[in-house]
């Protein structure tokens, strides 16, 4: 059984619902996890998404920023939301796939949106960066026990942890998303809990992988100064089922796009 989970920081689902619907029509993943929907729950475009064939939807939003959602072609048994750093700011949602999902039944899906951290990588000078570091520490505490049972964690983790996850390791060491204080934390929490980085399982370094290209670049495609900020992790018992992790780079070139490209994890269950 081929089973696919996509993740995408859409950077406002209300403004880019056409992009979401286009991606669903073209790629038809079993599950799509969204981040940064910037949409309160009462304004979430549920009818349009269900009309595209994704009848099972769970979401957590708030006005103006953040927001996460899981869209599924298969029934979802539960909806759970965790808050970190004593803030109810819609950065996590999880669900369990129901028995109708066949061999994917029982898989726990976690969708995360880690704070970006602002521009100054100093916890003393930049409250946004301090919040990001606190969030990563809280995420480590949550995942302190090794993951048990089949689970998938995806989302915009806003950290490019490895040397070849950025266009220039040396030039970005003091740039938020690739500083050692961030990369070491992310890799430590992933390793302690036993999560497997699915993209690097199949495509080890030194091959470059990017999922994000800045709006600040006048010609992002030609410059190709990207970073791998969007991740797909699997529990150890799913590692042997991973068949692919692809980046839909072409979506970054759509009209008024998100600066993130969708990432799709493919499993053979």
N, C-alpha and C positions, 0 to 999 in steps of 0.2 A: 504494500500500500504506500503510494507516494503521498506525503503530507507536507504542506508548505506553510510557513509562517513569515509574513512580511512585517517590517517595522519602518515607520516613517515619521519624522518630525515634519509635519505639514505646515507649521508656522501659520496657523489660523484656518481651521476647517471651514468656517463660514465664508471666507474669501476664496477658498480653493476647493470647494466641494466638487467643482467640475474636474479638477485634477484627481481627486480621490476616486470619483466615479470612473474616470478614464482608466486609471491604474487597475481598478477592480475588473473592469471589462476586458482589459488587455492581458492581465497576468493571472487572474482568477486564483489567488492564493486561498487556502482553506481559512486562514486567519490573517487579519490585518490589524496591527497594533499602531495606534496613532499617539503622537505626543504634541504638545503645544497647540492644542485645539483652540485655545483662547475663547472659550464658549461656555457660558453658564448652562446648567443642565436644562433649564426650561427653553433654551434656544437651540439645543443640539438638533441637527438635521436628521432625526431618526427615520422619518418617513422615506426620505430620498435614499438613504443607505439600505434600508430594508427592501426597498423597491429594486435595488440592484442585485438582489439575491442573497444578501447578508442579513438574515432575519434575526439573528441572535447578537445583540449589541449590549455591552455594558460600558458605562462611561462615568467619569467624575470630572466636573468642570468648575470654572469660576470666571467671573467677568474679567475680561481684559488680558488675562495671561495664564500661563500653565495649561493644565487640562490634559487628560489621557483617556483613551477609549480602546476597546477591543471589539472588532467586528468579526463574526464567525459564520461560516456556512453550516456549522454543526451546533447543536444545543450546548449551552453553557450551564453548568449546575449551580455555580455560586458566583457571587460578586463580593470582593473584599477590597478595602482601601486602607492603606497604612499611611500614617502621618509621621514625619520625621522632624527633628529639631523643634518640637512643640509648635509646629505650624500646620494648619489644615490647608495646604496649598496645592492640592490636586496634582501630585507628582508620582503617584503610584496607583495601579489597579491590578487586580488579579482575578482569575476565573479558572474553573476546572472543566475540561471537556467531558461531555456526557457520553453515555454508552452508545449513542447513535453515531459517534465518531469512529466506530470500529476499533482498529488497533491503536488509534490515538486516544481512546477513552481513558480518562483518569490523569492525563497529562495536565499539570498545573502550569498556567501561563502567567508570567509576571511582566508587566509593562511599566517601565520607569522613565522618568524625565529628571535627570540630575541638574541642579542649578548650573547656569553657564559660568558664573563667577566674575562677571565684569571684565575690566581691562587691566587692572593693576594686581599682579600676583603677590600681594602682601596682606596677610590677615590683619595686621595692625592698621593699615591705611585704607583698606577696601572692605567694607562690611559684606559686600556681595561675595567676595572671595572667601571671607571667613565663614559665611553661611555654606558655601560649597564644601569646604573642608570639613565643617561640622556634619554636613549631610553624608559625606563619604564615611566619616567615622561612625555615624549612626547606622549606615547601611552595613558596615562591617560588623557592628554589634548585632544587628538583626540576623545576619548570615553567619554568625559565629559557630553555629553547629553545622556540620557537613550536610549538604543537601541530600535528602533521602527521597526515593521514589522518582518517577519520571517528571521532569520539570524543564521549562524553557524560560529563560530570562532575556528579554529584548528591550531595546529603547535607545533613546538619546542619552548616553551616559556622560557626554560632554568632556570626555577625556580620550586623548589619543595615546595609549599607554606605551607603545613600542617605538623603537627608533625609526622603523620604516612605515609607521602609521602617519607620518607627516612628510611634507615635501622636503624639509631640511631640519634634521634633528638638531644640529648645532645652532641654527638661527632661531629656533623656536623653544629652546630650553628655558628661556625666561618669558615666554608668552603663555598666557592662560590657556589651558587644555593640554599642555605638554610639559609643564614644570615638574621637576622631580617630586615635589610634595603631593602632586595629584597622581602622577603615574604610579608611584610606589604604593600609594594607598589603594588605588583601584586593583592593581595586580595582587596586592597582599590579600585584600578581601575576597577576590575571586579564588585565589589559590587555597585560602584557609577553608572556604566552604566547599571546595571541590568542583566549582563550575568549570566547564570546558569552553574555551574560546573557539567557537565553531569555525570562524573564518580562518583563523591561523592554524587550526587543525589540518585543513586541506591546502592552505596557501601559506606556508611558513615564510618567515623572513629569509632573504632580503627583499622579496617581492613587495612592491608598494601596494597598499590598499587605501583608497580614500572613499569617504561617503559624504563629505561636506566641502563646499567651495564658497569662499566669502563673497558677499555682495559687493565688497569694496574693490574687487578686482574688475577692471574695465572689460577684460576678456578672459573670463574664468577658464574656458575650455582650452585656450591656447597657452595660458600661463600654467594651468594645472597645478596650482599650489594648494593642494587639498590636505584634508586630515580625516582620519578614521574616528569619528565621534559616535557613530551608531553601531551597536553591537548586538550579537546573537550568541547567547551562552546556553549550553545544555548540561543537564545533570550527567554524571558519569555513565549511568545505565543507558543513556541515549547516544553516547559518543560514537558507538559503532554503527549507528543508523544514519549519520550525517553524510549526505551525498553532494551537497553544494551550498555555497553562500554566494549570492550574486548581488551586485550593485546595479540598479537601474539608472546608470549615469545619464542616459538620454532625458530623463524626467527633469534634470537640473536645467535643461535647455528649453523647457516649455515656457509659454507666455506667463509672465509674472510668477515665476516658480518659487518654491521653497529653496533655501540654500542647502538643504539636505536632500540626498537622493534616497529612494526606497531601497531597503536591503531585504533580501528573501533567503530564508533558511529552508532547505529541502531535506527531508528525512525519508528513508525507506523503512517502513515499519512492518 
